[in-house]
Amino acid sequence: MKILVTNDDGIFSEGIKELADSLSSLGDVWVVAPDRERNAISHALTLHRPLRILNPSCKSYAVNGTPADCVNVGVNFILKGKPDLVVSGINKGENLGGDINYSGTVAAAVEGALMGIQSFAISLSAKRDFNFKPAAAFALKLARFITKKGLPAGSMLNVNVPDTGGKEINLYKITKQGKDTHDNTIEEKVDPRGVRYYWIGRKDERYEDDDVSDLKAISQKLVSITPLQIDRTHCSSFEELLQWDL
């Protein structure tokens, strides 16, 4: 079987190396990833400049584009056909709650699912001293299960692994996307040449105490597995909006 591995941390990230090494026992692994960090770029595609494959080596390719670009280039021009599985990660830091909307790691798996390929994203919930081995081992276990059982049509998985300090973890919870709140901050500063610039950040992060949320699972040191749907229709609003008379 063929497995396409990508990420948004870039081709040189230790997380993608650990992921590819782990999955190599399951099948033929091909790595196609951005040539540099592309964090928080979401599902962007590059349309106004050419994409290039840089420094190709044996089954490892850097692309000067986004994670979604990498999936497209990987499927259509490197593998020249659909792989059996797309796995995106292992991301340095969690992708939980509202951050799912901005994550390039998650978007790459969504792009795979849009192509009809079984896909999941995996992230390590740590701030420093990243030990990717437990997440890589869990990714292998999950990949084996998915290749046997499959995923529901029109879905992909967003997986987050707690920081275990390098210890193996098998305890998991099927979760929903949590609801988190925070205060956005945009600081205005002036560079040495006297030109203003702006830096986006956040503070006072909080989340709802929901027992089935991804945020709660990570706080309990459980692996969070969240099924995400590709169809974004807000079904509960559909019938109500049909009654509108504009």
C-alpha positions in Angstrom: 0.0 0.0 0.0 1.1 3.6 -0.6 1.0 6.3 2.1 1.4 10.0 1.5 2.8 11.9 4.5 2.8 15.7 4.8 2.7 18.4 7.4 2.7 22.2 7.9 5.9 22.4 10.0 8.1 21.8 6.9 10.1 19.0 5.4 12.8 19.2 8.0 10.6 18.8 11.0 11.4 16.0 13.4 7.7 15.2 13.6 7.3 14.2 10.0 10.5 12.1 10.1 9.2 10.1 13.1 5.8 9.7 11.4 7.3 8.5 8.1 9.6 6.1 9.9 6.8 4.6 12.0 4.4 4.2 9.0 7.1 2.6 6.8 6.3 -0.8 8.6 2.8 -0.6 7.1 3.5 0.4 3.5 5.4 2.4 0.9 5.7 5.9 2.4 6.2 9.0 0.3 6.9 12.3 2.0 5.7 15.5 0.3 5.9 18.6 2.5 6.4 22.3 2.5 10.0 23.6 2.1 9.5 25.7 5.2 7.1 26.2 8.1 3.5 27.0 6.9 1.7 27.1 10.2 -1.8 28.5 10.5 -2.1 28.7 6.7 -5.3 26.6 6.8 -6.5 25.3 3.4 -4.8 27.9 1.1 -3.8 26.9 -2.4 -1.1 28.6 -4.4 -2.6 30.1 -7.5 -0.5 33.2 -8.5 3.0 31.7 -8.7 4.4 28.4 -9.9 5.0 25.5 -7.6 8.3 23.8 -7.6 9.6 20.5 -6.3 12.9 21.3 -4.5 15.8 19.0 -3.6 13.9 15.8 -4.3 15.4 12.7 -2.8 14.3 9.1 -2.4 10.6 9.3 -1.7 11.0 12.7 0.1 10.1 15.9 -1.7 9.9 19.5 -0.6 7.4 21.8 -2.3 7.5 25.6 -2.2 3.8 25.8 -1.3 1.2 25.1 1.3 0.2 21.7 2.9 -2.8 21.5 0.6 -0.5 22.2 -2.4 1.7 19.3 -1.3 -1.2 16.8 -1.3 -2.2 17.9 -4.8 1.4 17.8 -6.1 2.0 14.5 -4.3 -1.1 12.7 -5.7 -1.0 14.1 -9.2 2.6 14.3 -10.1 4.8 12.4 -7.7 2.8 9.3 -6.9 0.8 9.8 -10.2 -2.3 8.4 -8.5 -4.2 8.2 -5.3 -2.4 6.7 -2.3 -4.3 4.4 0.1 -3.8 6.8 3.0 -2.9 10.5 3.6 -1.4 11.3 7.0 -0.6 14.8 8.0 1.8 15.6 11.0 3.1 15.1 13.5 2.4 18.7 14.3 4.5 20.6 16.9 1.6 21.6 19.2 -2.0 20.7 19.4 -4.8 21.4 16.9 -7.9 21.6 19.1 -11.1 23.6 19.3 -11.3 26.7 17.1 -7.6 26.3 16.0 -8.8 23.5 13.7 -10.0 26.3 11.4 -6.5 27.7 10.9 -4.5 24.5 10.9 -2.5 23.7 7.8 -1.9 20.2 9.3 -5.7 19.5 9.5 -6.2 21.2 6.0 -3.8 18.8 4.4 -5.8 15.8 5.7 -9.1 17.5 4.5 -7.6 17.9 1.1 -6.9 14.2 1.0 -10.4 13.4 2.1 -11.8 15.7 -0.7 -9.9 13.5 -3.1 -11.6 10.5 -1.7 -8.6 9.2 0.2 -8.7 7.9 3.7 -7.0 10.7 5.7 -6.1 11.8 9.2 -4.1 14.6 10.9 -2.1 14.1 14.0 -0.6 16.6 16.4 1.4 16.5 19.7 0.1 18.6 22.5 3.3 20.0 23.8 5.0 23.4 24.1 8.7 22.3 24.2 10.9 19.3 24.4 8.9 17.5 21.8 9.0 13.7 21.9 7.2 12.4 18.9 7.7 8.7 19.4 4.4 8.0 21.3 2.4 9.9 18.7 4.1 8.1 15.9 3.4 4.8 17.4 -0.3 5.7 17.9 -0.4 6.9 14.3 0.8 3.5 13.1 -1.9 1.7 15.2 -4.6 4.0 13.9 -3.4 3.7 10.3 -3.5 -0.1 10.5 -7.1 0.1 11.8 -8.2 2.6 9.1 -6.8 0.5 6.3 -8.8 -2.5 7.5 -12.0 -0.9 8.5 -12.1 2.4 6.5 -13.6 5.7 7.5 -17.2 6.9 7.1 -17.6 8.6 3.7 -17.0 12.3 3.6 -15.0 12.3 6.8 -11.4 12.5 8.1 -9.9 12.4 11.6 -8.2 15.1 13.7 -6.0 13.3 16.3 -4.3 15.0 19.2 -1.8 13.2 21.4 -1.0 14.5 24.9 2.6 15.0 26.0 3.6 11.8 27.8 7.2 12.5 28.3 8.1 9.7 25.8 5.9 7.0 27.4 3.6 4.9 25.1 0.0 5.8 25.1 -3.1 3.8 24.1 -5.9 5.4 26.0 -8.1 7.5 23.7 -11.5 9.2 23.5 -13.7 9.8 20.5 -14.4 13.6 20.8 -16.1 16.6 19.4 -14.5 19.8 18.4 -14.3 21.8 21.6 -15.4 25.4 22.2 -12.6 27.7 23.3 -12.5 31.4 23.8 -9.6 33.8 24.0 -8.9 37.5 23.6 -7.2 38.4 20.3 -4.4 40.9 20.5 -2.9 42.9 17.7 0.1 44.9 18.8 1.3 47.9 16.7 5.1 48.5 16.8 7.6 50.4 14.8 10.6 48.8 13.1 14.1 50.4 13.1 13.3 52.2 9.9 10.3 53.9 11.4 7.7 51.7 9.6 4.7 50.4 11.6 4.1 46.7 11.8 1.5 44.5 13.5 1.8 41.3 15.5 -1.3 39.0 16.0 -1.5 37.1 19.3 -3.9 35.9 21.9 -4.3 35.9 25.7 -6.6 34.5 28.4 -7.4 31.3 26.7 -10.4 29.4 28.1 -12.5 26.4 27.1 -16.0 25.0 27.9 -15.9 22.1 30.4 -17.5 19.6 28.0 -16.7 15.9 28.8 -16.7 14.9 25.1 -14.6 17.8 23.7 -11.1 17.4 22.3 -9.9 20.0 24.8 -11.2 18.0 27.8 -9.6 14.8 26.5 -6.2 16.3 26.2 -6.5 17.8 29.7 -7.2 14.3 30.9 -4.1 13.0 29.2 -6.1 11.0 26.6 -5.6 10.8 22.9 -8.4 12.8 21.2 -9.8 11.4 18.0 -12.3 13.9 16.4 -14.2 12.9 13.2 -14.6 16.0 11.0 -17.0 16.2 8.1 -16.1 17.6 4.7 -19.6 18.8 3.9 -19.9 22.1 5.8 -23.6 22.5 5.5 -25.2 23.5 8.8 -28.0 20.9 8.6 -30.0 22.1 11.6 -30.5 25.5 9.9 -31.5 24.1 6.5 -35.2 23.7 7.1 -35.5 27.0 8.9 -33.9 28.9 6.0 -36.2 27.2 3.6 -39.0 29.2 5.2 -37.4 32.5 4.5 -39.1 34.8 2.0 -36.6 37.3 0.8 
